[in-house]
Amino acid sequence: MQHSTLRYNGCALMLVKFEIYSDSGYWCGRGIGVDIFTQGKTLDELMENIREAVMLHFEDELGRGENIRILSISETEVGTVARAAGC
């Protein structure tokens, strides 16, 4: 299991990273370095599902009082731009 531990105001924070992408009408969240996958029909539903999945996956750590933050990384398609002649 791979996740980052950061320090913020003297407190240790566990950082769990997710790749966010759209696939066949659903928003998907795949853990980076951690075995978690979930999806939702909307981004709001996906984020709620990610929170719930992280809470279940790290139940022991949360029970010991560890603080967990979620970092979501998403990919967005950018339309093509016309190129000037000669480029």
N, C-alpha and C positions, 0 to 999 in steps of 0.2 A: 504494500500500500504506500503510495507516494503522495505526500501533501507537504505544503510549506508551513513552517511555524515562524510567525513574525512577532515583533515586540511593538506594542503601541501603548504609550503612557505607562511604561513599566510592566504591562500585562502581556502574557503570551497569548497569541491568537493563532489558531489553526486556519490556514487558507486552503479551501477546496475549490479547484478550478473546473469549470464546465465549458465545453464547446456547445454553442447554440446554433441550430440550423433548421431550415424548413424542409420537410420531405413529405410529398404526397398529401398536402393539405393539413399536416400536423407540424407543430413546433417540437423539436427534439432536443434533449439535453444529454450529452454524453460526458461522464466524468473523465478528466484528464489525470491519469495516474491513480485512479480509484475506480473500482468496479461498480459504477452506478449508471443506469440509463433510465430515463423517463421521458414522457411526452405529454403534450396538451394541445387542445384545439386552438387556444390563444396563447400569447406570450404570458399574460397574467396567470393563466391556468398552469402553464409550464413552470413558471417561477414558484408557484405554490407547491407543485409536485416535486420540484427540486428540493425545496426546504424540507418537505416531509421525508423524502428519500434520504437526505443527509442526516436528519434527526434519527431516523431508524438505523442507518448504517453506522453512525458514530454514537449510538446510545450509551455505551460504556464510558466513552470520553466525556460526553455531556454530563453523565452521572457523577464524574469526578470533578466537575466544575470547569472543564475546559471551555474556552470561548471559540466558536467556529464562525468564520466568515466565508461567504461564497463569492467567487469571482466568475462572472460569465463573460465569455469571449464569443462574439458573433461575427459571422461573415455576411457582408452585404454586397450585392451585385451593383456595380456602377455601369451605367450605359456607356456605349462607345462614343467617342468624340471624333468628329470629322478632322482629318489631318490636312494640313496645308500641302499644296503641290510641292513635290520634291522631297517629302519626308518619308 
